């Protein structure tokens, strides 16, 4: 996890890959092909690449997985923007959010509480909802604090998100928006952010033994 040992996994057949997600239990990589309007899955080494969603996507943007329950969550910038939940094989699609949403950018999951977090780059908020689409809550709202969230991740009691107007990484408490700070400034547009939890990795190893 120190940035060394970089390997090319796929270098052929890609059009516009806009996001990826990792299934740490099944050892699979999920790829959002934005231009092709498709979700692909492959092994960590890029082999056995297979499309699992080829219909029903318009402008897919971000993806998040919870392999402990077999769910995949996708944001879509379509004419009717929305967040969809499917099984990880692409079946059983169900729309979780399709109102008061415009540019759903990043998406992340809080596995212990089974909640979906996302940021809206147009409506200037970070919100969350349960896996079954209930109890929608606002984490932080307003153009001064969250003017253009792009990617986000959840770790313990905090949401971390990159913001193109703040030009940095912002940290906010899930339960108290006043507990908020810009923890890192970046000269270029900050892109994706991911928190790696060692306990999840250990649990995955134990399940494969």
PAMIKE-719579 format. One record per residue (C-alpha): residue in one letter; x, y, z. Coordinates in nm, 3 decimals, always signed. Layout:
[site "A"; [X; Y; Z]];
...
This chain:
[site "X"; [+0.000; +0.000; +0.000]];
[site "X"; [+0.295; +0.236; -0.055]];
[site "X"; [+0.244; +0.304; -0.425]];
[site "X"; [+0.510; +0.063; -0.549]];
[site "X"; [+0.462; -0.253; -0.754]];
[site "X"; [+0.224; -0.092; -1.003]];
[site "X"; [+0.097; -0.339; -1.263]];
[site "X"; [-0.115; -0.298; -1.574]];
[site "X"; [-0.420; -0.520; -1.540]];
[site "X"; [-0.609; -0.436; -1.862]];
[site "X"; [-0.472; -0.243; -2.159]];
[site "X"; [-0.692; -0.370; -2.442]];
[site "X"; [-1.061; -0.325; -2.515]];
[site "X"; [-1.117; -0.032; -2.282]];
[site "X"; [-1.318; +0.269; -2.399]];
[site "X"; [-1.385; +0.513; -2.115]];
[site "X"; [-1.340; +0.337; -1.779]];
[site "X"; [-1.473; +0.589; -1.528]];
[site "X"; [-1.465; +0.387; -1.207]];
[site "X"; [-1.366; +0.056; -1.052]];
[site "X"; [-1.460; -0.143; -0.743]];
[site "X"; [-1.302; -0.442; -0.573]];
[site "X"; [-1.470; -0.761; -0.455]];
[site "X"; [-1.221; -0.858; -0.185]];
[site "X"; [-1.401; -1.185; -0.111]];
[site "X"; [-1.438; -1.319; -0.466]];
[site "X"; [-1.112; -1.154; -0.584]];
[site "X"; [-1.286; -0.974; -0.870]];
[site "X"; [-1.251; -0.628; -1.022]];
[site "X"; [-1.562; -0.442; -1.140]];
[site "X"; [-1.520; -0.180; -1.413]];
[site "X"; [-1.761; +0.097; -1.512]];
[site "X"; [-1.735; +0.158; -1.888]];
[site "X"; [-1.899; +0.499; -1.914]];
[site "X"; [-1.902; +0.539; -2.292]];
[site "X"; [-2.017; +0.183; -2.356]];
[site "X"; [-2.280; +0.208; -2.080]];
[site "X"; [-2.168; -0.120; -1.935]];
[site "X"; [-2.038; -0.286; -1.618]];
[site "X"; [-1.765; -0.551; -1.661]];
[site "X"; [-1.612; -0.792; -1.411]];
[site "X"; [-1.275; -0.969; -1.431]];
[site "X"; [-1.013; -1.139; -1.218]];
[site "X"; [-0.750; -0.928; -1.044]];
[site "X"; [-0.506; -1.009; -1.324]];
[site "X"; [-0.753; -0.890; -1.591]];
[site "X"; [-0.844; -1.237; -1.713]];
[site "X"; [-1.196; -1.373; -1.764]];
[site "X"; [-1.339; -1.028; -1.832]];
[site "X"; [-1.717; -1.047; -1.875]];
[site "X"; [-1.992; -0.784; -1.911]];
[site "X"; [-2.258; -0.827; -1.643]];
[site "X"; [-2.474; -0.519; -1.714]];
[site "X"; [-2.524; -0.417; -2.077]];
[site "X"; [-2.873; -0.262; -2.064]];
[site "X"; [-3.044; +0.003; -1.855]];
[site "X"; [-2.742; +0.229; -1.802]];
[site "X"; [-2.724; +0.577; -1.953]];
[site "X"; [-2.433; +0.766; -1.796]];
[site "X"; [-2.297; +0.534; -1.525]];
[site "X"; [-2.055; +0.713; -1.299]];
[site "X"; [-1.954; +0.542; -0.975]];
[site "X"; [-1.980; +0.196; -0.825]];
[site "X"; [-1.956; +0.040; -0.479]];
[site "X"; [-1.973; -0.322; -0.364]];
[site "X"; [-2.066; -0.505; -0.048]];
[site "X"; [-1.966; -0.866; -0.117]];
[site "X"; [-2.068; -0.966; +0.236]];
[site "X"; [-2.432; -0.939; +0.123]];
[site "X"; [-2.383; -0.956; -0.255]];
[site "X"; [-2.495; -0.602; -0.343]];
[site "X"; [-2.366; -0.359; -0.605]];
[site "X"; [-2.459; +0.011; -0.608]];
[site "X"; [-2.428; +0.235; -0.916]];
[site "X"; [-2.477; +0.608; -0.969]];
[site "X"; [-2.610; +0.723; -1.307]];
[site "X"; [-2.614; +1.074; -1.455]];
[site "X"; [-2.904; +0.993; -1.687]];
[site "X"; [-3.184; +1.236; -1.778]];
[site "X"; [-3.344; +1.110; -1.459]];
[site "X"; [-3.038; +1.078; -1.233]];
[site "X"; [-3.053; +0.793; -0.985]];
[site "X"; [-2.875; +0.540; -0.767]];
[site "X"; [-2.939; +0.173; -0.837]];
[site "X"; [-2.886; -0.137; -0.627]];
[site "X"; [-2.835; -0.473; -0.798]];
[site "X"; [-2.697; -0.811; -0.711]];
[site "X"; [-2.328; -0.842; -0.789]];
[site "X"; [-2.407; -1.053; -1.096]];
[site "X"; [-2.601; -0.756; -1.237]];
[site "X"; [-2.949; -0.896; -1.181]];
[site "X"; [-3.243; -0.772; -0.973]];
[site "X"; [-3.198; -0.399; -1.041]];
[site "X"; [-3.377; -0.168; -0.797]];
[site "X"; [-3.370; +0.214; -0.790]];
[site "X"; [-3.289; +0.347; -0.442]];
[site "X"; [-3.280; +0.723; -0.509]];
[site "X"; [-3.429; +0.922; -0.799]];
[site "X"; [-3.549; +1.246; -0.641]];
[site "X"; [-3.351; +1.551; -0.528]];
[site "X"; [-3.047; +1.418; -0.707]];
[site "X"; [-2.866; +1.572; -1.007]];
[site "X"; [-2.496; +1.486; -1.040]];
[site "X"; [-2.441; +1.179; -0.821]];
[site "X"; [-2.062; +1.154; -0.830]];
[site "X"; [-1.883; +0.937; -0.577]];
[site "X"; [-2.047; +0.657; -0.385]];
[site "X"; [-1.927; +0.463; -0.082]];
[site "X"; [-2.065; +0.212; +0.166]];
[site "X"; [-2.056; +0.197; +0.542]];
[site "X"; [-2.057; -0.180; +0.590]];
[site "X"; [-2.126; -0.192; +0.967]];
[site "X"; [-2.441; +0.024; +0.938]];
[site "X"; [-2.540; -0.096; +0.587]];
[site "X"; [-2.575; +0.259; +0.452]];
[site "X"; [-2.496; +0.407; +0.111]];
[site "X"; [-2.319; +0.746; +0.101]];
[site "X"; [-2.295; +0.965; -0.208]];
[site "X"; [-2.205; +1.320; -0.306]];
[site "X"; [-2.393; +1.542; -0.550]];
[site "X"; [-2.169; +1.780; -0.747]];
[site "X"; [-2.456; +2.006; -0.854]];
[site "X"; [-2.678; +2.015; -0.545]];
[site "X"; [-2.381; +2.050; -0.306]];
[site "X"; [-2.443; +1.780; -0.053]];
[site "X"; [-2.330; +1.447; +0.088]];
[site "X"; [-2.618; +1.222; +0.188]];
[site "X"; [-2.679; +0.863; +0.293]];
[site "X"; [-2.956; +0.605; +0.280]];
[site "X"; [-2.999; +0.247; +0.396]];
[site "X"; [-2.937; -0.044; +0.160]];
[site "X"; [-3.312; -0.084; +0.118]];
[site "X"; [-3.368; +0.284; +0.035]];
[site "X"; [-3.499; +0.410; +0.368]];
[site "X"; [-3.406; +0.679; +0.620]];
[site "X"; [-3.235; +0.924; +0.385]];
[site "X"; [-3.013; +1.165; +0.578]];
[site "X"; [-2.795; +1.465; +0.496]];
[site "X"; [-2.436; +1.451; +0.621]];
[site "X"; [-2.333; +1.794; +0.499]];
[site "X"; [-2.501; +2.057; +0.278]];
[site "X"; [-2.416; +2.388; +0.121]];
[site "X"; [-2.192; +2.546; -0.140]];
[site "X"; [-1.947; +2.688; +0.113]];
[site "X"; [-1.863; +2.351; +0.269]];
[site "X"; [-1.926; +2.105; -0.012]];
[site "X"; [-1.928; +2.300; -0.342]];
[site "X"; [-1.827; +2.018; -0.580]];
[site "X"; [-1.779; +1.672; -0.425]];
[site "X"; [-1.626; +1.423; -0.666]];
[site "X"; [-1.527; +1.101; -0.489]];
[site "X"; [-1.581; +0.986; -0.134]];
[site "X"; [-1.505; +0.709; +0.110]];
[site "X"; [-1.619; +0.618; +0.461]];
[site "X"; [-1.396; +0.520; +0.752]];
[site "X"; [-1.538; +0.473; +1.101]];
[site "X"; [-1.724; +0.794; +1.198]];
[site "X"; [-1.599; +1.008; +0.909]];
[site "X"; [-1.669; +1.066; +0.543]];
[site "X"; [-1.370; +1.175; +0.335]];
[site "X"; [-1.436; +1.335; -0.002]];
[site "X"; [-1.242; +1.508; -0.277]];
[site "X"; [-1.378; +1.844; -0.387]];
[site "X"; [-1.297; +2.020; -0.714]];
[site "X"; [-1.372; +2.366; -0.577]];
[site "X"; [-1.194; +2.321; -0.247]];
[site "X"; [-0.910; +2.155; -0.446]];
[site "X"; [-0.845; +1.911; -0.170]];
[site "X"; [-0.964; +1.631; +0.057]];
[site "X"; [-1.235; +1.714; +0.308]];
[site "X"; [-1.317; +1.523; +0.627]];
[site "X"; [-1.661; +1.545; +0.790]];
[site "X"; [-1.819; +1.359; +1.080]];
[site "X"; [-2.113; +1.141; +0.972]];
[site "X"; [-2.315; +1.267; +1.268]];
[site "X"; [-2.199; +1.629; +1.303]];
[site "X"; [-2.138; +1.849; +0.999]];
[site "X"; [-1.966; +2.108; +1.219]];
[site "X"; [-1.688; +1.855; +1.273]];
[site "X"; [-1.543; +1.939; +0.934]];
[site "X"; [-1.204; +2.030; +0.789]];
[site "X"; [-1.000; +2.035; +0.470]];
[site "X"; [-0.719; +1.795; +0.556]];
[site "X"; [-0.519; +1.811; +0.232]];
[site "X"; [-0.482; +2.069; -0.044]];
[site "X"; [-0.395; +1.947; -0.395]];
[site "X"; [-0.269; +2.152; -0.690]];
[site "X"; [-0.453; +1.946; -0.955]];
[site "X"; [-0.815; +1.839; -0.951]];
[site "X"; [-0.842; +1.573; -0.678]];
[site "X"; [-0.991; +1.255; -0.818]];
[site "X"; [-1.072; +0.925; -0.650]];
[site "X"; [-1.026; +0.847; -0.283]];
[site "X"; [-1.049; +0.510; -0.106]];
[site "X"; [-1.001; +0.402; +0.254]];
[site "X"; [-0.847; +0.058; +0.304]];
[site "X"; [-0.951; -0.114; +0.626]];
[site "X"; [-0.708; -0.383; +0.740]];
[site "X"; [-0.976; -0.571; +0.932]];
[site "X"; [-1.174; -0.624; +0.611]];
[site "X"; [-0.864; -0.763; +0.445]];
[site "X"; [-0.801; -0.998; +0.736]];
[site "X"; [-1.163; -1.115; +0.732]];
[site "X"; [-1.132; -1.188; +0.361]];
[site "X"; [-0.817; -1.394; +0.419]];
[site "X"; [-0.983; -1.591; +0.697]];
[site "X"; [-1.282; -1.672; +0.476]];
[site "X"; [-1.054; -1.813; +0.203]];
[site "X"; [-0.849; -2.034; +0.437]];
